[in-house]
Amino acid sequence: MSWEVISGLRAAFGDVKLDTEVRVVVLAGAGDSAFCSGADLGGMGNQSAMGVSTPATAGVHSQPVEGGAGFLAQHRSRGELAGLFEDMWSLGKPVIARVQGWAMAGGFGLALACDLVVASDRARFGAPEVNVGLWPFMITVPLTRSMPPKQALELMLTGRVVDAAEAFRLGFVTRVVPHDQLDVAVAELAGTIAAKSPAVVRLGRDAFYAVWDMQASQALAHLHAMLTLTTLTDDAAEGIAAFLDKRPPEWRGS
């Protein structure tokens, strides 16, 4: 994970957000060994290579600028990963992580920032930053949103690696499948979600994240309003009509 990779992901998610034809996103690592092995400590930790990001326009993010950078510029660059997480959560479309191997450090956080995680039985997860005198600050939010907080803290304190079976028990992996069935499982899940109303999925997913940190009374009030709003959509009317007519719905996405 380099500055270029993070900026590229932000730009790609910006494009996807505006593409009405895209209903589900699958985030996958190239090759067979790793989803993402974490930050490029040599490049990202080197002041001379530290990127300087400028404000985005219409979802397109600039590439980091090479060359020396001051303290504040370095600080802003380190916030790019947080920006990527926020881009993903505000995308309006579900994101599935396809984890075939190592998901470590920032790559661990990237996987857990996705809505769902489908893992090969060869997958491994960990936050080993403490072993090199660092702390996984930026991935704390996706980790604590994906498993019991004390379990996340234990992983951060020890730096230990967990396999796919333990990841499933801890709750941050949605499904574990044999390695040779990973693509089929991901495609089936993505296809199932893509077949639902894109309007309702967006409203429901947005509401899920909106109420995450709210108090119960505030959350219920927000969800009450969202329920009424959803009933006014064309897709809700079509879904009910299709159910009564005993036919498949034809979603309009509105």
Backbone bond lengths (Angstrom), bond angles and torsions (degrees), N, CA, C in turn:
res aa  C-N    CA-C-N  psi(-1)  N-CA   C-N-CA  omega(-1)  CA-C   N-CA-C  phi
1 M - - - 1.459 - - 1.525 108.62 -
2 S 1.319 116.00 112.20 1.458 122.49 179.38 1.525 109.15 -114.92
3 W 1.339 115.73 174.44 1.465 118.83 176.58 1.527 110.01 -60.59
4 E 1.344 116.11 -38.31 1.454 119.95 -179.93 1.531 111.52 -64.39
5 V 1.329 116.64 -40.00 1.469 120.22 178.99 1.526 110.55 -64.69
6 I 1.330 116.45 -45.04 1.466 119.61 -179.45 1.525 110.58 -63.06
7 S 1.334 117.17 -46.68 1.463 120.32 178.77 1.523 110.96 -62.72
8 G 1.336 116.97 -38.71 1.452 120.54 178.12 1.520 112.47 -64.09
9 L 1.331 116.21 -40.49 1.457 120.06 177.31 1.522 111.40 -64.68
10 R 1.333 116.41 -41.09 1.463 119.78 179.35 1.529 110.34 -63.46
11 A 1.313 116.72 -41.63 1.460 120.20 178.16 1.525 110.83 -64.57
12 A 1.337 116.34 -42.06 1.470 120.27 -179.93 1.522 111.33 -63.85
13 F 1.328 117.04 -43.26 1.466 119.51 178.21 1.526 110.84 -66.37
14 G 1.342 116.97 -32.88 1.457 119.54 175.13 1.518 111.69 -62.03
15 D 1.338 116.22 -41.57 1.467 120.77 177.42 1.524 111.06 -65.35
16 V 1.329 116.13 -43.84 1.469 121.00 -178.14 1.527 110.80 -62.97
17 K 1.320 116.10 -38.69 1.468 119.84 -178.71 1.519 111.76 -60.00
18 L 1.323 116.74 -33.25 1.461 121.44 -177.98 1.521 113.45 -89.53
19 D 1.324 117.44 -8.26 1.465 122.01 -176.31 1.532 109.73 -91.03
20 T 1.316 116.85 106.48 1.462 120.60 -176.33 1.523 113.09 -70.59
21 E 1.331 116.94 -14.55 1.466 120.12 179.49 1.528 112.46 -79.59
22 V 1.321 116.96 -18.34 1.469 121.44 -177.86 1.523 109.23 -88.58
23 R 1.311 116.49 125.18 1.460 121.21 179.73 1.527 112.79 -110.88
24 V 1.325 117.54 -28.31 1.463 122.36 -179.68 1.524 107.67 -141.05
25 V 1.325 116.31 143.07 1.465 121.78 177.70 1.523 108.72 -113.91
26 V 1.319 117.27 134.45 1.462 122.32 172.20 1.514 107.85 -111.19
27 L 1.322 116.66 123.42 1.461 122.78 178.70 1.519 108.26 -103.32
28 A 1.328 116.56 120.30 1.464 121.01 -173.93 1.518 110.76 -136.13
29 G 1.314 116.36 150.88 1.451 122.04 173.89 1.515 110.37 -90.26
30 A 1.329 115.92 147.48 1.463 120.14 178.22 1.528 109.75 -73.32
31 G 1.331 115.60 154.56 1.455 119.24 177.29 1.510 112.47 78.19
32 D 1.325 115.78 -164.43 1.456 120.22 -172.73 1.526 113.52 -119.85
33 S 1.332 117.68 -4.34 1.466 118.53 -171.78 1.519 114.52 -102.03
34 A 1.344 118.11 -28.46 1.461 118.75 -174.17 1.515 112.20 -146.21
35 F 1.318 115.23 139.01 1.461 121.75 166.80 1.524 107.60 -72.38
36 C 1.328 115.64 -53.78 1.464 122.28 173.46 1.518 107.37 -166.02
37 S 1.327 116.13 125.48 1.467 120.52 -175.12 1.517 113.20 -88.26
38 G 1.345 117.18 3.84 1.454 119.99 176.94 1.512 112.68 105.49
39 A 1.318 115.49 -167.39 1.462 121.52 -173.27 1.524 112.04 -71.21
40 D 1.324 114.47 150.67 1.460 121.89 170.60 1.519 107.14 -80.09
41 L 1.337 116.65 91.27 1.469 120.41 -173.71 1.520 112.01 -61.84
42 G 1.316 116.80 -33.54 1.451 119.23 179.61 1.511 112.43 -67.13
43 G 1.339 116.37 -44.92 1.459 120.01 -177.75 1.506 113.77 -82.52
44 M 1.343 116.71 -44.19 1.453 119.84 -174.66 1.518 111.77 -77.20
45 G 1.310 117.25 -21.45 1.453 119.18 179.66 1.504 113.49 -92.97
46 N 1.338 116.50 -4.61 1.454 121.36 -177.22 1.513 109.34 -92.00
47 Q 1.325 117.25 122.48 1.449 120.72 -176.43 1.514 111.98 -57.79
48 S 1.335 117.62 -36.76 1.455 120.37 -177.13 1.510 112.52 -68.12
49 A 1.353 116.32 -20.14 1.460 119.44 -179.01 1.519 112.12 -105.73
50 M 1.336 116.03 0.85 1.455 119.63 -175.32 1.517 110.66 -66.00
51 G 1.329 115.82 130.54 1.453 119.41 -176.70 1.507 112.99 -82.90
52 V 1.316 116.60 155.61 1.458 123.20 173.72 1.512 106.87 -120.14
53 S 1.321 117.56 116.93 1.454 120.88 -177.09 1.515 110.19 -98.45
54 T 1.306 116.01 140.40 1.450 121.46 176.68 1.509 109.18 -102.83
55 P 1.337 118.83 160.35 1.463 120.45 -178.32 1.515 111.87 -55.96
56 A 1.340 114.86 145.57 1.462 120.09 -177.82 1.520 110.56 -82.72
57 T 1.316 114.92 153.23 1.447 121.41 174.48 1.517 108.80 -125.24
58 A 1.335 116.34 123.87 1.473 121.57 177.67 1.519 112.69 53.61
59 G 1.336 116.31 37.69 1.455 120.09 174.70 1.500 114.85 82.70
60 V 1.327 119.54 -0.44 1.457 121.82 -179.96 1.520 108.35 -101.95
61 H 1.324 116.61 125.22 1.454 121.78 -175.10 1.513 110.22 -105.97
62 S 1.315 115.36 140.52 1.457 120.06 -177.68 1.513 111.18 -72.05
63 Q 1.319 115.95 155.38 1.448 120.80 172.99 1.519 109.59 -74.98
64 P 1.333 118.24 145.47 1.453 120.18 176.84 1.522 110.96 -58.42
65 V 1.322 116.12 147.31 1.450 122.10 179.81 1.508 109.52 -90.09
66 E 1.332 117.17 128.19 1.449 120.70 179.49 1.524 109.96 -75.28
67 G 1.302 115.48 160.53 1.465 120.11 178.44 1.503 110.68 110.13
68 G 1.323 116.33 177.33 1.447 121.53 -177.75 1.516 111.26 -63.36
69 A 1.314 116.03 145.12 1.455 120.83 179.70 1.513 108.91 -138.06
70 G 1.312 116.51 143.64 1.450 120.95 179.14 1.508 112.26 -77.07
71 F 1.323 114.82 177.14 1.465 121.24 -175.74 1.520 111.87 -59.13
72 L 1.350 117.75 -47.47 1.459 120.08 -177.12 1.522 111.47 -66.58
73 A 1.338 116.89 -36.25 1.463 119.73 177.19 1.521 110.78 -64.91
74 Q 1.324 116.38 -40.63 1.463 119.67 176.54 1.525 110.43 -62.56
75 H 1.328 115.71 -42.19 1.461 120.21 179.93 1.528 110.52 -61.16
76 R 1.328 117.82 -44.67 1.462 120.77 178.66 1.527 110.85 -62.54
77 S 1.318 116.83 -40.32 1.463 119.87 -179.72 1.518 111.82 -62.63
78 R 1.329 115.66 -38.14 1.465 118.71 179.50 1.527 111.70 -65.13
79 G 1.318 117.55 -18.42 1.458 121.12 177.59 1.514 113.67 -81.73
80 E 1.343 117.48 -4.68 1.457 120.11 -179.49 1.522 112.39 -61.98
81 L 1.338 117.65 -34.75 1.459 119.54 179.47 1.519 110.21 -66.70
82 A 1.333 117.06 -40.15 1.464 119.99 175.44 1.519 110.38 -61.47
83 G 1.329 116.67 -39.98 1.451 120.15 177.06 1.515 112.31 -62.47
84 L 1.335 116.37 -38.49 1.461 120.53 177.01 1.521 110.92 -62.45
85 F 1.343 116.93 -45.19 1.463 119.84 178.22 1.533 110.29 -58.72
86 E 1.331 117.01 -44.55 1.464 120.25 -179.18 1.525 111.02 -65.79
87 D 1.331 116.82 -37.13 1.468 119.93 175.29 1.522 110.65 -58.77
88 M 1.321 116.38 -42.71 1.459 120.59 -178.14 1.521 111.29 -66.76
89 W 1.329 116.67 -42.68 1.465 119.69 -177.20 1.522 112.36 -71.59
90 S 1.330 117.38 -26.30 1.462 120.42 179.78 1.523 112.29 -98.19
91 L 1.318 117.27 11.90 1.457 122.18 -173.98 1.521 113.22 -64.15
92 G 1.329 116.85 -31.83 1.463 120.33 -176.48 1.510 113.71 83.72
93 K 1.350 116.52 1.92 1.458 121.77 -179.19 1.523 108.82 -139.11
94 P 1.321 117.98 142.40 1.469 120.23 -179.62 1.522 112.18 -64.25
95 V 1.332 115.26 144.50 1.462 122.40 177.89 1.526 108.17 -121.46
96 I 1.327 116.48 127.19 1.460 122.30 179.00 1.518 108.76 -109.84
97 A 1.324 117.14 128.39 1.459 121.64 173.30 1.523 108.91 -88.28
98 R 1.325 115.53 126.77 1.466 121.81 174.96 1.527 106.44 -103.20
99 V 1.336 116.38 103.00 1.466 120.60 -172.63 1.521 109.10 -107.65
100 Q 1.322 115.64 109.37 1.458 120.62 -176.33 1.526 113.23 -101.12
101 G 1.339 117.29 -11.64 1.460 119.79 -176.92 1.521 110.73 -158.36
102 W 1.340 116.35 -127.13 1.456 120.91 -176.10 1.531 111.85 -73.03
103 A 1.330 115.59 132.32 1.468 122.92 170.47 1.521 105.34 -130.06
104 M 1.312 116.40 96.07 1.448 121.37 -169.05 1.524 111.53 -120.94
105 A 1.336 115.43 145.76 1.459 123.07 173.31 1.535 109.91 53.25
106 G 1.358 116.95 -122.02 1.453 118.90 179.14 1.508 112.64 -59.45
107 G 1.328 117.05 -30.36 1.460 120.69 176.22 1.524 112.34 -67.75
108 F 1.319 116.81 -31.94 1.462 122.70 174.10 1.527 108.71 -63.60
109 G 1.332 115.95 -47.80 1.455 120.14 178.21 1.515 112.17 -62.88
110 L 1.329 116.74 -38.53 1.459 120.78 179.48 1.525 110.87 -62.50
111 A 1.320 116.84 -43.09 1.467 120.34 178.42 1.525 110.66 -62.15
112 L 1.342 116.33 -43.66 1.454 119.69 -176.38 1.519 112.98 -77.95
113 A 1.322 117.65 -14.48 1.465 120.25 172.70 1.523 110.90 -73.96
114 C 1.336 117.09 -17.41 1.461 120.96 174.51 1.524 109.36 -70.77
115 D 1.319 116.81 158.44 1.468 120.57 -178.98 1.521 111.73 -69.97
116 L 1.321 116.27 -40.09 1.458 122.06 -178.47 1.524 108.83 -133.89
117 V 1.337 115.93 149.55 1.462 120.97 -179.76 1.523 108.62 -127.52
118 V 1.327 115.79 117.30 1.463 121.47 174.20 1.519 106.93 -107.44
119 A 1.325 116.38 123.43 1.464 120.73 -172.42 1.519 111.90 -120.88
120 S 1.316 114.53 140.95 1.458 121.44 167.89 1.520 108.85 -68.39
121 D 1.328 116.52 155.22 1.461 118.92 176.68 1.526 111.45 -69.23
122 R 1.324 117.66 -4.93 1.464 121.61 173.88 1.532 112.65 -93.41
123 A 1.307 117.65 -4.48 1.459 120.93 -175.22 1.531 111.47 -66.60
124 R 1.319 115.52 147.59 1.465 122.49 177.55 1.524 108.57 -136.95
125 F 1.327 115.69 141.18 1.460 121.57 -175.86 1.530 110.28 -129.89
126 G 1.326 116.30 143.37 1.456 118.41 177.50 1.513 112.33 -172.65
127 A 1.336 114.61 159.34 1.468 122.88 176.09 1.532 107.19 -124.29
128 P 1.336 117.91 80.66 1.461 121.35 -172.24 1.529 115.07 -87.85
129 E 1.327 117.76 13.84 1.464 120.10 -175.13 1.527 113.12 -54.88
130 V 1.346 116.34 -35.72 1.462 119.35 -177.77 1.525 111.52 -60.74
131 N 1.317 117.29 -24.49 1.468 121.02 -179.21 1.520 113.17 -71.14
132 V 1.334 116.89 -18.99 1.470 120.13 179.52 1.528 110.80 -116.24
133 G 1.337 116.32 22.54 1.452 120.39 175.81 1.512 114.61 76.91
134 L 1.320 117.34 24.77 1.461 122.25 176.88 1.527 109.16 -123.63
135 W 1.308 116.63 177.05 1.464 121.41 177.78 1.524 108.09 -136.39
136 P 1.336 118.12 140.73 1.467 121.39 -177.24 1.529 112.68 -78.22
137 F 1.319 115.83 60.09 1.455 120.39 -175.51 1.530 112.33 -56.57
138 M 1.341 117.19 -51.86 1.455 120.75 -168.99 1.531 113.37 -70.99
139 I 1.327 117.33 -19.76 1.468 118.22 180.00 1.524 111.78 -97.50
140 T 1.332 117.01 4.07 1.459 120.11 -179.37 1.524 111.29 -59.07
141 V 1.320 117.51 -41.67 1.468 120.01 -177.81 1.525 112.11 -64.25
142 P 1.342 120.52 -54.33 1.473 117.47 178.57 1.524 113.21 -61.29
143 L 1.340 118.06 -32.44 1.463 119.27 178.78 1.523 111.50 -67.57
144 T 1.334 117.06 -48.62 1.462 119.24 -176.75 1.519 112.46 -73.46
145 R 1.335 117.34 -15.38 1.457 120.69 174.18 1.527 111.63 -86.00
146 S 1.315 117.16 -7.39 1.459 120.58 -171.93 1.523 114.05 -116.13
147 M 1.324 117.13 -6.98 1.465 121.21 179.71 1.521 108.38 -158.48
148 P 1.334 118.87 167.92 1.460 119.23 175.98 1.526 110.80 -55.36
149 P 1.333 118.48 133.22 1.466 121.28 -174.37 1.522 114.59 -53.27
150 K 1.323 118.59 -40.06 1.466 119.95 -178.78 1.530 111.12 -68.84
151 Q 1.329 117.24 -28.58 1.463 119.32 174.61 1.519 110.22 -68.45
152 A 1.338 115.92 -40.51 1.465 119.90 176.91 1.523 110.36 -62.98
153 L 1.326 116.67 -42.53 1.461 120.45 -179.45 1.527 110.89 -62.95
154 E 1.327 116.60 -39.63 1.465 119.34 178.60 1.524 111.41 -61.65
155 L 1.326 117.08 -40.84 1.456 120.14 178.16 1.527 111.00 -65.51
156 M 1.320 117.32 -37.86 1.457 120.78 179.94 1.524 112.00 -72.39
157 L 1.326 117.21 -35.09 1.465 121.11 -179.24 1.525 112.43 -73.72
158 T 1.318 116.36 -35.97 1.469 119.67 -175.82 1.522 113.20 -95.20
159 G 1.333 117.31 -25.92 1.460 120.42 -176.06 1.514 113.72 71.66
160 R 1.319 117.08 12.31 1.463 119.22 -175.43 1.525 111.57 -74.11
161 V 1.315 115.10 156.61 1.459 123.02 -179.08 1.526 109.09 -101.22
162 V 1.330 116.65 136.70 1.459 120.61 178.51 1.523 109.19 -114.77
163 D 1.323 115.47 147.79 1.458 119.38 178.81 1.528 109.91 -86.32
164 A 1.327 116.28 178.30 1.457 120.71 -175.09 1.523 112.50 -64.59
165 A 1.319 116.87 -35.68 1.468 119.77 -179.05 1.525 111.04 -65.13
166 E 1.341 116.58 -43.79 1.465 119.06 178.30 1.528 110.49 -69.00
167 A 1.321 116.78 -36.66 1.463 120.47 177.50 1.524 110.82 -58.94
168 F 1.328 116.15 -39.63 1.462 120.17 177.84 1.523 110.71 -66.55
169 R 1.349 116.52 -41.34 1.466 119.80 178.92 1.525 111.45 -64.47
170 L 1.335 116.56 -36.34 1.468 120.15 178.91 1.523 112.05 -73.07
171 G 1.325 116.79 -18.97 1.454 120.65 172.82 1.507 116.60 100.37
172 F 1.340 118.36 -0.51 1.461 117.21 -177.18 1.525 113.21 -94.68
173 V 1.307 117.68 -4.94 1.462 121.86 171.57 1.519 108.27 -108.38
174 T 1.322 116.37 131.43 1.461 121.71 -177.43 1.521 112.11 -75.05
175 R 1.335 114.84 -40.98 1.462 119.58 -174.81 1.513 109.54 -154.55
176 V 1.339 116.67 139.72 1.462 122.76 175.02 1.517 108.17 -115.58
177 V 1.342 115.41 132.16 1.465 119.90 -178.38 1.524 109.05 -134.25
178 P 1.338 117.34 159.18 1.472 119.16 173.39 1.527 109.98 -56.63
179 H 1.324 115.47 146.20 1.458 121.03 -173.14 1.527 112.25 -53.35
180 D 1.338 117.07 -41.05 1.459 119.28 -176.38 1.523 113.26 -76.81
181 Q 1.342 117.00 -3.39 1.466 120.53 178.10 1.526 112.43 -109.22
182 L 1.338 116.58 6.29 1.467 120.41 -174.25 1.526 111.83 -61.17
183 D 1.317 117.73 -49.54 1.457 120.06 -177.06 1.525 112.13 -63.05
184 V 1.322 116.46 -38.86 1.460 120.24 178.43 1.522 110.31 -64.15
185 A 1.329 116.58 -44.66 1.460 120.56 -178.95 1.519 111.53 -63.65
186 V 1.332 116.73 -42.70 1.459 120.53 179.39 1.523 110.67 -65.05
187 A 1.338 116.21 -43.55 1.460 120.32 -179.95 1.529 111.33 -63.35
188 E 1.333 116.70 -40.20 1.463 119.99 179.09 1.520 111.22 -64.30
189 L 1.337 116.66 -44.00 1.456 120.20 -179.77 1.525 110.75 -65.29
190 A 1.332 116.12 -46.11 1.462 119.70 179.34 1.524 110.93 -61.95
191 G 1.334 116.94 -40.56 1.451 120.59 179.33 1.519 112.61 -64.97
192 T 1.325 115.87 -40.08 1.468 120.12 178.45 1.528 110.87 -61.03
193 I 1.337 116.39 -45.52 1.467 120.23 -179.21 1.519 111.27 -69.60
194 A 1.336 116.55 -40.92 1.461 120.74 -178.80 1.521 112.07 -62.90
195 A 1.334 117.80 -23.88 1.460 121.84 -179.48 1.526 112.63 -78.67
196 K 1.333 117.78 -9.08 1.462 121.19 179.46 1.521 110.17 -84.59
197 S 1.314 116.18 169.26 1.456 120.79 178.00 1.524 110.56 -62.89
198 P 1.338 118.97 120.27 1.465 119.46 178.44 1.525 112.76 -64.05
199 A 1.326 117.00 -30.41 1.464 119.76 179.10 1.526 111.05 -68.39
200 V 1.320 116.32 -45.68 1.464 120.36 -178.28 1.530 110.71 -70.54
201 V 1.335 116.73 -39.66 1.466 119.46 177.08 1.515 110.54 -59.66
202 R 1.320 117.11 -42.82 1.462 119.96 -179.50 1.528 111.12 -65.13
203 L 1.329 117.05 -48.40 1.458 119.63 -179.37 1.526 110.86 -62.06
204 G 1.324 116.54 -43.20 1.460 120.11 -178.78 1.516 112.60 -67.29
205 R 1.336 116.44 -43.54 1.467 120.41 179.16 1.522 110.68 -64.76
206 D 1.325 117.18 -43.36 1.471 120.10 177.87 1.521 110.93 -60.00
207 A 1.327 116.48 -41.53 1.462 120.13 179.51 1.523 111.25 -65.55
208 F 1.332 116.26 -38.41 1.471 120.80 178.47 1.523 110.61 -55.64
209 Y 1.341 116.56 -48.50 1.462 119.71 -178.98 1.527 112.23 -74.69
210 A 1.327 117.12 -31.93 1.461 119.91 -178.49 1.529 112.13 -64.20
211 V 1.334 116.84 -37.27 1.468 119.20 -175.07 1.526 112.85 -92.18
212 W 1.331 117.71 0.67 1.462 121.07 -172.81 1.523 112.33 -53.72
213 D 1.322 116.44 -47.12 1.464 120.55 -175.42 1.523 113.29 -103.88
214 M 1.326 117.77 9.00 1.458 121.01 -179.64 1.527 111.78 -79.86
215 Q 1.308 115.49 155.61 1.454 120.37 168.54 1.527 108.40 -69.26
216 A 1.321 116.19 157.21 1.463 120.36 -173.49 1.523 112.54 -56.52
217 S 1.331 117.80 -44.39 1.463 119.99 -177.42 1.524 111.28 -65.00
218 Q 1.340 116.93 -39.85 1.466 120.27 177.43 1.524 110.79 -67.10
219 A 1.326 115.48 -41.52 1.460 119.58 -179.40 1.527 110.96 -62.28
220 L 1.317 117.21 -44.68 1.465 120.63 -178.96 1.520 111.30 -63.91
221 A 1.338 117.37 -38.45 1.458 120.43 178.30 1.533 110.46 -64.70
222 H 1.332 115.99 -41.89 1.466 119.82 178.87 1.527 110.67 -64.76
223 L 1.319 116.77 -44.26 1.461 121.20 -178.60 1.535 111.35 -66.97
224 H 1.325 115.92 -34.25 1.467 120.40 176.57 1.530 109.92 -60.18
225 A 1.328 115.96 -46.90 1.469 120.33 179.14 1.529 111.30 -64.22
226 M 1.351 116.24 -39.93 1.458 119.86 -179.43 1.529 111.53 -66.68
227 L 1.333 116.51 -34.00 1.461 119.88 177.51 1.523 110.48 -61.86
228 T 1.327 116.18 -47.26 1.464 119.83 179.06 1.518 111.25 -62.98
229 L 1.346 116.83 -42.98 1.457 120.62 178.82 1.532 110.99 -60.06
230 T 1.320 116.71 -42.09 1.468 120.54 -178.94 1.523 111.84 -64.28
231 T 1.325 116.70 -37.80 1.471 119.27 -179.95 1.524 112.37 -65.61
232 L 1.332 117.43 -17.13 1.460 121.30 -179.65 1.528 113.11 -89.11
233 T 1.331 117.24 -4.63 1.468 119.73 -178.23 1.529 110.77 -77.26
234 D 1.330 114.74 155.43 1.467 120.13 175.35 1.520 111.34 -62.15
235 D 1.344 116.04 -36.61 1.458 119.32 -176.96 1.529 111.76 -68.28
236 A 1.331 117.35 -34.21 1.465 118.92 176.80 1.521 110.49 -64.99
237 A 1.330 116.31 -42.71 1.461 120.00 178.10 1.530 110.67 -63.48
238 E 1.334 116.44 -42.63 1.461 120.62 179.41 1.523 111.19 -65.84
239 G 1.328 117.20 -40.36 1.456 120.36 -179.55 1.511 112.51 -62.59
240 I 1.323 116.18 -43.01 1.463 120.56 179.37 1.524 110.39 -67.73
241 A 1.335 116.26 -42.74 1.464 119.90 178.93 1.520 111.44 -62.26
242 A 1.324 116.19 -42.77 1.464 120.04 179.42 1.516 111.30 -64.23
243 F 1.322 116.80 -38.70 1.462 120.53 177.99 1.526 110.48 -62.35
244 L 1.328 116.71 -45.22 1.463 120.42 -179.11 1.525 111.57 -68.60
245 D 1.343 116.18 -32.66 1.468 120.09 179.83 1.527 113.06 -85.91
246 K 1.325 115.26 -3.28 1.471 121.32 -178.67 1.539 111.76 56.45
247 R 1.342 115.34 51.53 1.460 121.76 179.17 1.534 108.19 -139.38
248 P 1.351 117.29 160.58 1.461 119.64 176.73 1.541 110.05 -67.85
249 P 1.305 117.20 141.49 1.471 119.30 178.40 1.524 111.84 -73.51
250 E 1.311 115.62 152.43 1.461 121.88 174.83 1.525 107.86 -115.07
251 W 1.317 115.28 95.68 1.456 120.29 -173.56 1.526 111.96 -69.96
252 R 1.331 114.98 139.63 1.455 120.91 176.92 1.534 111.51 -102.20
253 G 1.319 115.67 -15.67 1.465 119.20 -179.43 1.518 112.76 76.65
254 S 1.337 116.98 22.25 1.453 120.21 179.84 1.529 109.89 -142.89
